Amino acid sequence: MHEIKNVEPVTAKSVALNILQQLGERDIKKAGLNRLCYLINHPRW
């Protein structure tokens, strides 16, 4: 097996941002920016 180089480690923040992009702005506003920011800053995973 070959080593995969130049790959950034998956961080909780990048995962959260990826999810937010998939949700879309409407869902983000619907869910509440404050709540989402709290989840990003205080991950439980």
C-alpha positions in Angstrom: 0.0 0.0 0.0 1.2 3.5 -0.9 1.2 6.3 1.6 -1.1 9.1 0.9 0.8 12.4 1.2 -0.3 16.0 1.3 -3.7 15.2 2.8 -4.9 17.5 5.6 -6.2 15.7 8.7 -9.9 15.8 9.1 -10.7 18.1 11.9 -14.0 18.5 13.7 -14.2 22.1 12.4 -13.7 21.0 8.8 -16.3 18.3 9.2 -18.8 20.8 10.7 -18.1 23.4 7.9 -18.6 20.6 5.3 -22.0 19.8 6.8 -23.0 23.4 6.9 -22.2 23.8 3.3 -24.4 20.8 2.5 -27.3 22.1 4.6 -27.4 25.4 2.7 -28.0 28.9 4.0 -31.7 28.5 4.5 -31.3 25.5 6.8 -28.5 27.3 8.6 -30.7 30.3 9.3 -33.6 28.1 10.2 -31.5 26.1 12.7 -30.0 29.2 14.2 -26.5 30.6 13.7 -25.9 30.9 17.4 -26.6 27.2 18.0 -24.4 26.1 15.1 -21.6 28.3 16.2 -21.8 26.8 19.6 -21.7 23.3 18.2 -18.6 24.1 16.1 -16.8 25.7 19.1 -17.8 23.0 21.5 -17.8 19.7 19.6 -18.9 16.6 21.4 -17.3 14.1 19.1 
